[in-house]
Amino acid sequence: MARRSPLMNVMVSAVLKASRNLRRDFGEVEQLQVSRKGPADFVSQADKRTEKTLFEELSRARPDFGFLMEEHGEVKGKRDDVRFIIDPLDGTTNFLHGLPHFAISVAVEERGEIVAGVVYAPLNDELFWAEKGQGAYLNESRLRVSGRNKMEDALLATGIPFKGRGNHELFMAEMAEFMPHVAGIRRFGSAALDLAYVAAGRYDAFWESGLASWDIAAGLLLVKEAGGYVSDMNGGTDMLKSGDVIAANDQLHAPMQRALKRVHRAQKA
């Protein structure tokens, strides 16, 4: 049985408590779809309620830690070298439309490095968690990235830019680069779960640009602790700042990066 540190136990406990209301709120979304006002305001409140529970539980257990949260921004702690990074509902659009694919993501950043992370999918009770140097797990089972070493066998995941967001022309060029050479490309709408699925070997690689730090902080550690590689589009390691991510196993990361570099150079030419 995998052994969790006291810090990880605190994180898991907070996430499980916050997920109870989120599951209940999701059950209400279908009814709200037919109302004149629609479910958008309700989902926004669900997001905020979940974040509030996480903040209260984590700050009670670790009162010196700071916070970086999607809804309420940065909260300074007594210690300036460690903080929780929280996304209370990654996959908000899915949630809004009654699609059962979303997650809670919580990470701990210490001295600029992610040292612990949890991604929890409440509807199917899948708890992905990792601590630096201790491996990555799905519930109690150890995770390992896939062993596929050919792009033609690879299943990729990504995020598609939508109205008012991202570079649509660049994304279409990226898709054109990959589509003829891979087994498939998926867009499920939750970057946290995309990264967790790479760690679990369900996807062979993931790429996306323009992400927020709370979208990816926990997932990046999951992939690394499962034996994978993560970088930005140029091979750098400061993905939390750039928001650009390539995550894959050791065989596919390099060809993914080369392909994306070709596309980006051609777009700039």
C-alpha positions as CSV (number, residue, x, y, z in Angstrom):
1,M,0.0,0.0,0.0
2,A,1.3,3.4,-0.9
3,R,2.3,5.6,2.1
4,R,1.4,9.2,2.1
5,S,3.1,11.9,4.0
6,P,1.3,14.0,6.6
7,L,1.1,16.9,4.0
8,M,-0.4,14.6,1.4
9,N,-2.9,13.3,3.9
10,V,-4.0,16.9,4.6
11,M,-4.4,17.6,0.9
12,V,-6.3,14.4,0.2
13,S,-8.6,15.0,3.1
14,A,-9.4,18.6,1.9
15,V,-10.0,17.5,-1.6
16,L,-12.4,14.7,-0.6
17,K,-14.4,17.0,1.6
18,A,-14.6,19.7,-1.1
19,S,-15.7,17.1,-3.7
20,R,-18.9,16.1,-1.8
21,N,-20.6,19.4,-2.5
22,L,-19.2,19.4,-6.1
23,R,-20.8,16.1,-6.8
24,R,-24.1,17.3,-5.4
25,D,-23.9,20.5,-7.4
26,F,-23.2,18.6,-10.6
27,G,-26.4,16.7,-10.0
28,E,-28.3,20.0,-10.1
29,V,-26.8,21.2,-13.4
30,E,-29.1,19.0,-15.6
31,Q,-32.2,20.6,-14.0
32,L,-30.8,24.1,-14.5
33,Q,-30.1,23.5,-18.2
34,V,-33.8,24.0,-19.0
35,S,-34.2,27.2,-16.9
36,R,-34.4,30.6,-18.6
37,K,-31.4,31.9,-16.6
38,G,-29.4,28.8,-17.3
39,P,-26.7,27.1,-15.1
40,A,-23.8,29.5,-15.6
41,D,-24.3,31.5,-12.4
42,F,-24.9,28.3,-10.4
43,V,-21.7,26.8,-11.7
44,S,-19.8,29.9,-10.7
45,Q,-21.0,29.6,-7.2
46,A,-20.2,25.9,-7.1
47,D,-16.6,26.8,-8.2
48,K,-16.4,29.4,-5.4
49,R,-17.9,27.1,-2.7
50,T,-15.4,24.4,-3.6
51,E,-12.5,26.8,-3.4
52,K,-13.7,28.1,-0.1
53,T,-13.8,24.6,1.4
54,L,-10.3,23.9,0.2
55,F,-9.0,27.1,1.5
56,E,-10.6,26.6,5.0
57,E,-9.4,23.0,5.3
58,L,-5.9,23.6,4.1
59,S,-5.3,26.8,6.0
60,R,-6.5,25.1,9.2
61,A,-4.0,22.3,8.7
62,R,-1.1,24.4,7.4
63,P,-1.7,28.0,8.7
64,D,1.7,29.3,7.6
65,F,1.3,28.4,3.9
66,G,0.3,30.9,1.2
67,F,-2.2,30.3,-1.5
68,L,-2.6,30.9,-5.2
69,M,-6.2,30.2,-6.3
70,E,-8.1,30.5,-9.5
71,E,-11.1,32.4,-8.0
72,H,-9.5,34.5,-5.3
73,G,-6.0,35.0,-6.5
74,E,-3.0,35.1,-4.2
75,V,-3.1,35.0,-0.4
76,K,0.2,35.6,1.4
77,G,1.2,33.2,4.2
78,K,3.5,33.6,7.1
79,R,6.0,31.7,5.1
80,D,6.9,33.1,1.7
81,D,8.6,30.0,0.4
82,V,5.7,27.6,0.2
83,R,2.1,27.8,-1.0
84,F,-0.8,25.8,-2.2
85,I,-1.9,26.2,-5.9
86,I,-5.6,25.4,-6.3
87,D,-8.0,24.9,-9.2
88,P,-11.3,24.0,-7.5
89,L,-13.0,23.0,-10.8
90,D,-10.8,22.2,-13.8
91,G,-13.2,21.5,-16.6
92,T,-15.8,24.2,-15.8
93,T,-17.3,24.2,-19.3
94,N,-17.8,20.4,-19.1
95,F,-19.5,20.9,-15.7
96,L,-21.7,23.7,-17.1
97,H,-22.9,21.4,-19.9
98,G,-23.5,18.4,-17.7
99,L,-20.4,16.5,-19.1
100,P,-19.0,14.3,-16.3
101,H,-15.3,15.1,-16.9
102,F,-13.8,17.5,-14.5
103,A,-11.4,17.6,-11.5
104,I,-10.1,19.3,-8.4
105,S,-6.4,20.1,-8.6
106,V,-4.2,21.0,-5.6
107,A,-0.4,21.4,-5.6
108,V,2.2,22.5,-3.2
109,E,5.0,24.8,-4.5
110,E,8.0,25.1,-2.3
111,R,10.9,27.4,-3.2
112,G,9.6,27.5,-6.8
113,E,9.3,23.8,-7.2
114,I,6.2,21.6,-7.1
115,V,6.7,19.0,-4.4
116,A,3.2,17.5,-4.0
117,G,0.1,17.3,-6.2
118,V,-3.4,15.9,-6.2
119,V,-5.8,15.7,-9.1
120,Y,-9.2,14.2,-8.1
121,A,-12.0,13.3,-10.5
122,P,-15.0,13.1,-8.0
123,L,-17.6,11.4,-10.2
124,N,-15.5,8.2,-10.8
125,D,-13.5,8.5,-7.5
126,E,-10.1,8.6,-9.2
127,L,-7.5,10.1,-7.0
128,F,-4.2,10.9,-8.8
129,W,-1.4,12.0,-6.4
130,A,2.3,12.4,-6.3
131,E,5.1,13.6,-4.0
132,K,8.5,14.6,-5.2
133,G,10.8,11.6,-5.2
134,Q,8.1,9.2,-4.1
135,G,6.4,8.2,-7.3
136,A,2.9,8.9,-8.7
137,Y,-0.3,6.9,-7.9
138,L,-3.9,6.4,-8.9
139,N,-5.6,5.6,-5.6
140,E,-3.2,2.9,-4.3
141,S,-1.7,1.8,-7.6
142,R,1.6,3.0,-8.8
143,L,1.5,4.9,-12.1
144,R,3.9,4.7,-15.1
145,V,3.8,6.6,-18.4
146,S,3.2,4.5,-21.5
147,G,5.9,2.6,-23.2
148,R,4.9,3.5,-26.8
149,N,7.8,4.7,-28.8
150,K,6.3,5.5,-32.2
151,M,4.2,8.5,-33.1
152,E,2.1,6.3,-35.4
153,D,0.9,4.4,-32.3
154,A,0.5,7.4,-30.0
155,L,-2.8,8.8,-28.7
156,L,-2.3,12.5,-28.0
157,A,-4.3,15.0,-26.0
158,T,-4.6,18.8,-26.3
159,G,-6.7,21.8,-25.7
160,I,-8.5,23.6,-28.4
161,P,-8.6,27.5,-28.3
162,F,-12.1,28.9,-28.3
163,K,-13.8,32.2,-28.8
164,G,-11.6,35.1,-27.7
165,R,-8.8,32.8,-26.5
166,G,-5.6,31.6,-28.1
167,N,-4.1,31.6,-31.5
168,H,-6.5,29.6,-33.7
169,E,-4.4,29.7,-36.8
170,L,-1.3,28.3,-34.9
171,F,-3.4,25.6,-33.4
172,M,-4.8,24.4,-36.8
173,A,-1.2,24.3,-38.0
174,E,-0.2,22.1,-35.0
175,M,-3.1,19.8,-35.7
176,A,-2.2,19.5,-39.4
177,E,1.4,18.6,-38.3
178,F,0.2,15.7,-36.0
179,M,-3.0,14.3,-37.6
180,P,-1.4,12.4,-40.4
181,H,1.2,10.7,-38.1
182,V,-0.6,9.6,-34.9
183,A,-3.3,7.1,-33.8
184,G,-5.6,9.9,-32.6
185,I,-6.0,13.2,-30.9
186,R,-8.4,13.9,-28.0
187,R,-9.7,17.1,-26.5
188,F,-11.5,16.3,-23.2
189,G,-11.5,19.8,-21.7
190,S,-9.5,19.4,-18.5
191,A,-5.8,20.0,-18.6
192,A,-5.3,18.6,-15.1
193,L,-6.9,15.3,-16.1
194,D,-5.0,15.3,-19.4
195,L,-1.7,15.4,-17.5
196,A,-3.0,12.8,-15.0
197,Y,-3.9,10.5,-17.9
198,V,-0.4,10.9,-19.4
199,A,1.0,9.8,-16.0
200,A,-1.3,6.8,-16.1
201,G,-0.4,5.8,-19.6
202,R,-3.9,6.5,-21.0
203,Y,-2.5,9.2,-23.2
204,D,1.0,9.0,-24.7
205,A,1.5,12.8,-24.8
206,F,-0.2,16.1,-24.2
207,W,0.5,19.6,-25.4
208,E,-1.2,23.0,-24.9
209,S,-0.5,26.7,-24.8
210,G,-1.8,29.5,-22.7
211,L,-2.6,27.5,-19.5
212,A,-2.7,29.0,-16.0
213,S,-0.4,27.7,-13.3
214,W,-3.4,26.2,-11.3
215,D,-4.4,24.2,-14.4
216,I,-1.1,22.3,-14.6
217,A,0.8,22.5,-11.3
218,A,-0.3,19.1,-9.8
219,G,-0.4,17.4,-13.2
220,L,3.2,18.3,-14.1
221,L,4.5,16.5,-11.0
222,L,2.3,13.5,-11.7
223,V,3.9,13.1,-15.1
224,K,7.4,13.5,-13.8
225,E,6.9,11.1,-10.9
226,A,5.4,8.6,-13.3
227,G,8.7,8.6,-15.4
228,G,7.6,11.1,-18.0
229,Y,9.1,14.4,-19.3
230,V,7.6,17.8,-19.2
231,S,8.8,21.1,-20.7
232,D,7.6,24.2,-22.5
233,M,7.6,24.4,-26.3
234,N,11.3,25.4,-26.3
235,G,12.5,22.7,-23.9
236,G,12.5,25.1,-20.9
237,T,11.2,24.0,-17.4
238,D,9.3,27.1,-16.2
239,M,5.9,26.0,-17.5
240,L,4.0,27.6,-14.6
241,K,5.1,31.0,-15.9
242,S,4.9,30.3,-19.7
243,G,1.7,28.3,-19.6
244,D,3.0,26.2,-22.4
245,V,3.3,22.5,-21.9
246,I,4.6,19.3,-23.6
247,A,4.2,16.2,-21.5
248,A,5.1,12.7,-22.8
249,N,7.1,9.6,-22.1
250,D,10.9,9.6,-22.8
251,Q,10.5,8.3,-26.3
252,L,7.9,10.7,-27.6
253,H,8.8,14.0,-25.9
254,A,11.6,14.8,-28.3
255,P,9.7,14.2,-31.5
256,M,6.7,16.1,-30.1
257,Q,8.9,19.1,-29.3
258,R,10.6,19.0,-32.7
259,A,7.3,18.9,-34.5
260,L,5.9,21.8,-32.5
261,K,9.1,23.8,-33.1
262,R,8.7,23.3,-36.9
263,V,5.2,24.6,-36.8
264,H,6.0,27.6,-34.7
265,R,9.0,28.6,-36.9
266,A,6.8,28.2,-40.0
267,Q,4.1,30.5,-38.5
268,K,6.7,33.2,-37.7
269,A,8.3,33.1,-41.2
